[in-house]
Amino acid sequence: MSTFINPLPSNKSSLKKNKRKKIGSDEVPKGDIAKVRQGLQTLQTSAEDLACVKLNDGKIGDFEEVEELMNNISKVCQGVETYSKLCELSENEGFDVKSIPFSRMTKKVLETRLGVSPIEIQYSESGFEFLEKLISALQKHEGNEVRTSVQSIIDTVENRDLDSLVQSLHVIRSSVNLYREAHARIMIDQFILEAVCISSVLPNDFISILIPEFQISQLDSFSRTRIQHNQYVTYMSGSTDYAMWSVANGQFTEKHDTAMLTMDVTQTLLSEKFTSGERLMFYEAKREGIPLSEHLPQVIAQCVAMCSKLIRETNTPLLAAIPFCLTNGEAWIFGLVDNAYTCWVTPNAVGLEHPISVQATKIIMKTIMLWTLEPAHVLKNAIKELCGGVQR
């Protein structure tokens, strides 16, 4: 069984002659290797299923033929893996290379290796003041495109009965130890599920797909994210706690339907270019007891990795940025990373009150809904205005 992988030069003179030519620049671009492997894995699974089939007519009676087919596919898979590693070695020659999971990301690594320094959105301690400034800036930048207006989002949340949500939050706060992340998620889930419900009742309603433990990048050489900055090459891997993928109901497509049925949501997201009606937001959950700001490098790196994958694999300009929220259920930090890896964050967390009030809960819900459903480019322009037009 022949393979499509070109053999490496067999002697040093040939290797020297081809020194300038990067491995993987011709027949199989490195960006396509993951798709090649996925196809081979599907074929391998089919062969394994075939080996288990027992037909009464005996037409597949020779198990050795099936076994040989499986072995050949396995050899091709190994060849693709070797090819990928050689591409990586060639691509990274002369660089300082490290592989770092999102959970180990630090402010120093973020700034030095990724070139990302967050810009703070200036406002006082009041979450209400931030919301008022955000609404004003968003309304100034919203265009005539068909979508849900800022005011309709605000009005829907304001008129919604949140008494049951507030009651649930009271019960959780009094009966659950929020100093464990799994426990804190119980409170966070209440807000996120409420956001999904509100999305569906808005004018020009949205269908929101909530994806817990959304895998952004894996450790294997095919799918982990590669970021090059100056002399550094950094591979990142890991997941975010929640991804919220929303689309206007009238633009719901087969792609979104597929995402509900497949385990490989990331690949579904990257299968086509994003449309103007789609939104993608990350939520990262943390426990109480550690300042939320210490976890910012992790969620910022997640957004940088996703932006990189979207740019590389779909070449889509429509997703101008990925908004994110970092929370322990009590305090909420909001931010945004654009596809040039510029990052903006709220330095002060919008928080609940003691005791929890309906008004404070509505401030958080309004901010969540605007952050989740406003088009990324509109949100980005509004945030830049709040920062006084600062760019890097």
Sequence and secondary structure as in RCSB ss.txt:
>XXXX:A:sequence
MSTFINPLPSNKSSLKKNKRKKIGSDEVPKGDIAKVRQGLQTLQTSAEDLACVKLNDGKIGDFEEVEELMNNISK
VCQGVETYSKLCELSENEGFDVKSIPFSRMTKKVLETRLGVSPIEIQYSESGFEFLEKLISALQKHEGNEVRTSV
QSIIDTVENRDLDSLVQSLHVIRSSVNLYREAHARIMIDQFILEAVCISSVLPNDFISILIPEFQISQLDSFSRT
RIQHNQYVTYMSGSTDYAMWSVANGQFTEKHDTAMLTMDVTQTLLSEKFTSGERLMFYEAKREGIPLSEHLPQVI
AQCVAMCSKLIRETNTPLLAAIPFCLTNGEAWIFGLVDNAYTCWVTPNAVGLEHPISVQATKIIMKTIMLWTLEP
AHVLKNAIKELCGGVQR
>XXXX:A:secstr
   S     SSHHHHHHTTTS TTSSSS GGGHHHHHHHHHHHHHHHHHHHH   TT TT  HHHHHHHHHHHHH
HHHHHHHHHHHHHHHHTTTSEEEEEEGGG  HHHHHHHS    EE    S HHHHHHHHHHHHHHH  SSSS  H
HHHHHHHHTS  HHHHHHHHHHHHHS TTSHHHHHHHHHHHHHHHHHHHHHSTT EEEEEEEEEEEE SSTTTSE
EEEETTEEEEEEEEEEEEEEEEEGGG  HHHHHHHH S HHHHHTSS   TTEEEEEEEE  TTS GGGGHHHHH
HHHHHHHHHHHHHH  SS  EEEEEEE SSEEEEEEEETT  EEE SS EE  SS  HHHHHHHHHHHHHHHHS 
HHHHHHHHHHHTTT   
